[in-house]
Amino acid sequence: MKWLKELILTKKTVFSTDEIRQIFADLSENTFKVTLYRAKLNGDLLNPYKGIWTLPVYDERELACKLKGNSYISLESVLFEAGAIFQAYFNTKTCVAKFSADLTINNVNYRYTKVKQDLLLNDLYVRQYENYRIATPERALCDYVYLFSRAGIDAPEVFSSPNSTAKFKKLFPLYPKSTQEKIKKMIDMSDFKVFTY
């Protein structure tokens, strides 16, 4: 079980096969494959998706970002946590990614919605934690309205602070004018200058 301890020491709960291979670079290819196979058989490691391995107890946010490279948690998951929408998304992790996809793993739905590459790779107000990325509420709202033009929120007052206004001021140039206008109306930013796309 020495290898399991080494994985735990990384402070990660989700790994790609390549990441595990790098940790155990001294093992021969055959020994490595046998070790993974036995770990899966014994329940020491789970293999919920091709090329992805997890500890028996893992962080669903970490898995969400590992399943699709460069993705980050956004949209309804973030807006619900912020109190901006009231419909619960307990069993769904909503993310933006390079490609759209819906995956269900251990009764949790991981929903990815495609955004253009330059927006996906722009980290403005996307928080980078040790093992996952998540949008701030302001970034999540911009993503949400950009992707779903008929979207609405239940509690616009969540965004009524000067801090939120300052974030929107920086975020708006990344999004089309129609997205900017919709958000302005949604959260009553009538005196807010619109930036061109």
N, C-alpha and C positions, 0 to 999 in steps of 0.2 A: 504493500500500500504506500510505499515511499513516493511513487509517481503521483498518487492522488494528493498527497501533502504538498508536493511541488506545484500542482495546479492551484490548490487553495491559496498558496502563498502569493500567487500572481494578483490576488484580489479581484479576479474575474470569475464569472460564473458561466460564461458562454465562450466557446472557442471554435475557431475554424479548424479543420484537420491540419492545415498548414501551420497554424499557431502551435498546436500540440506537438507537431513534428519538430518545430524549432526548439521547443523546450526539451525534447528528448532526442536531440540530434545525435547522441552517442549510440542510440539503438540502431540495429540493422533494420532494413525495410521490413523484413519478414517478422522480426520480433516486435516491431512497432505495430504492425497490423494485428498480430496475435494479442498483444496487450490491449488494444482498443476493442477487439472482439470480446475478450474476456471481461473487460470493464463493462461493456454493454450487457453481456449475459448476466453478470452479477448485480447489475443495477447501480454500479459505482458511477457510471456515466450514462447519460441519455443521448440518443441520436435522433432528435425530433425532425430533422430535415437533412437532406443530403449534404454532406460536408460540414455540418454544424453539430457540435457536441456541447452538452451542458452538464454541470454538476446536478445531482438529484434535486437540489433546491437552487433555483436560479432566479435572476431578476428578469421579469418579463420585458422591462424597458430595454435592457441590454440585448435580449434576444431580438426584439423588434428592430433595433438598429443593426444587428449582425446579419439578419436574414437578407437584407438588401443593402448593399454597400452605398455609402454616402447618404443614406436616408436619415431623417430625423423625425422625432415625434412632434406632431403639430395638430392642427385642425380641432375636431371635437374633443379629443382626449385632453388637450391643454385648456381649451375653453371651458370645459366642464370643471376641471380642477380649479380654474380661476374664478368660477362662479358666474361666468358670462352666459352659459346655457344651462338649463336645468335638466335636460334629458341625460340620464346616466349612461355611461359607456363602460361599465365595469368589465365586461368580457370582450371589449374591443380596444385595440391599440391602433390609433389612426396616425399615419405617417405620410410624409411626402417622399418621393423617390424618383429615380430615373425612369422606372416603368411601373405601371399600375398592376396590382396583384391583390388577391385575397387568399390568405393562408390561415388554416385553423390548426392550432397545435395545443393539445391538452385543454380543450374547450375554450381557448382564447382565440379570437379572430384578430389577425394582424392584417389591417387594410392599408394598402399603399396606393396613393394617388400620384399620378405622373405630373411633374412640373418641368419646365424647361431647364436645361442643364445649368445655364448661368445663374438662375435663381437658386437652384438646389445647392450649388457650390458656394454661394455667397453666405457667409456665416453671420451676417449682421443680425444681432439679437437671437442667435441660436446658441444656447448655452452648451458648452462642452463639459460634461462630467467625465469622470474617469473612464467609464465604459459605455456611455451612450450620449446622444445629443438630443436636446429638446428645445423647442421654440419658446420664447417668452409669449405671454398672452397677446401682446401687440402683433408680434410676427405671426402667431397662429391665426389671428383675426384676418390679417392681410392675406395669408395663404387661403383661408376659408372662403373669403369673399371673391378672391381671384379665381378659385377653382369652381365655386358654386355661386353663380351670380344672383341666384334667388335666395341665398342663405340669409338667415336672420339670427339675432341673439335675444336672449330674454332679459339680460341685465346690462344695458349699455353703460350704466353708472360705474361699472368696474373700470372703465377706461376714462374716467373724468378727471384724473389727476394731471398736474403739470408734467409729471414724469412720463406718463403715457403719451401726452401730446408731443413731448420732445422726441420720444421714440418713433412715433408716427411720422414726424417731420423728416427723420432720417430714412425711414422705411419706404415712404411713398414713392420716391424716384425709382424704386425697383419694380413697381407695379404699374399697370396701365391706368390711364386717367379714369376710366369707368370704375375701376376698383377703388381708387381714391375717393371719387364722388360718392359712391355707395357707402363707404365707411364714414365719410363726413356726415352724411344724413343719418346714418345709424346711431352715431354717438353725439349728434348735435355739435358739430364743429363748424358752425356756419361762418365764423370769422377766421377760419383756418385757410391759409394760402394753399392752393392746389399746385403741385409740381407737375411739370410735363414729363411724359414717359420717354 
